[in-house]
Amino acid sequence: MKKMALHWQILLGMVAGVLLGILFNNLGWRSFVVDWIKPFGTIFIKLLKLIAIPLIIASLIKGISDLKDISKFSKMGLRTIMIYIMTTVIAISIGLVYVNVIQPGNTISEETVAQLSASYNTDASARISSAENRKAEGPLQFIVDMVPDNIFAAASANRNMLQVIFFTILFGISLLLVDEKQGAPIKAFFDSFNEVIMKMIDLIMLIAPYAVFALLASLVVETTNGDLFAALAWYALTVVLGLITMIAVYVTILYFYTGKKPKFFFNGIMPAQLLAFSTSSSAATLPVTMERVEEHLGVDKEVTAFVCPVGATINMDGTSLYQAVAAVFICQTLNCGLTLTDQLTIVLTALLASIGSAAVPGAGMVMLVIVLDSLGVSKETLMVGLALIFAVDRPLDMLRTVVNVTGDATVAMLVGKSIGKLHEPKVKNWDDYYFDNLEKENLES
Ligand code: ASP
């Protein structure tokens, strides 16, 4: 029998998870879900994170050492950063247009503001204090932070992804520069290391449909406050409309620049999008994004290995769009009066804030503090403002993470095309690569 494609399996898992969550919530069996189902979702996220650093090291070294011409690498780096900045500015502009046209802030009554800020005050102050630590840093700190002083320390935490990338690029370039015969054993080692890591992703992905079931079931039982949710409907709708528009922008650009149809793109990237939705973390989704971009969208390894991890860390179009909408929404609700200059300030700070946001759940909201701060709002307004949007932050986080991941995949294809590294993918049809491969191997053995 033909296996169901991976994205359908994941989707099925998600729907089943939501249904079970609702049922158990109604039966009052929340703790059963938290104690007995949630851990499987947590294990899956840990497995994905576990694979991220070895994957970046293996595929970047393999990618760079396969390069014939090193000048292509600097060209690729420059283009990647430029396109990332461009897509982020587009995202912020879309957010600003929607929030100014729809004006969701004018739909909220003062009572609701009071109710929301009373409910989420503590959560808001936690976000503000994490943002304060970030603000104390100088303007060039992020470049300083990119250079590790100890590779083992850097590789010991996933948040140091850029440091690991820095070391690995230096290592890969040096490997290219040493005598071919002397570098051969290291190259052979990393080629084989890379194969093994790719196989580990296949294995981890086998449990993806069950894991998203667990993740969504626990999310449903842990989410409360449906009423407050409704009060924020216009705000949430503005963000969602913006995010959908951004996805439309991606597929349009891809169609005109690479000739690839939206169906091809979505077939390839959808499992990564669904995981981004279920985990709310582009870092956790990274191994799957890289795998899909390379195997299903046809971008060569040397591009994927660089563009995707860098994108997961610095390119967050969904987050920046959300930050722009949220900042203006808060100002509309609390009447802080925004000038045109303020809106331009938002473009700049949301760009920087999204670069600085970690690729983990809720990070975009922490960096929103910096955007609001640049508008000169008082600490009090900041507190109320964050408390205001807290109730709907998780679902919006899930959706903006989908856009973040889609943006990384889009840029990988654009950069790949621009330097002649976009080809027909190895896996072309709807059939599931992971399962097919495993099945084939089982039959052979
Ligand atoms: N959860 C987002 C991500 O990982 C970041 C955010 O916007 O909070 O991409």
Residues whose N, C-alpha, C, O or C-beta is under 5 A from the ligand:
A	BS01	LIG	S280 S281 S282 A283 T319 A358 A359 V360 P361 G362 A363 G364 M365 D397 R400 T401 N404
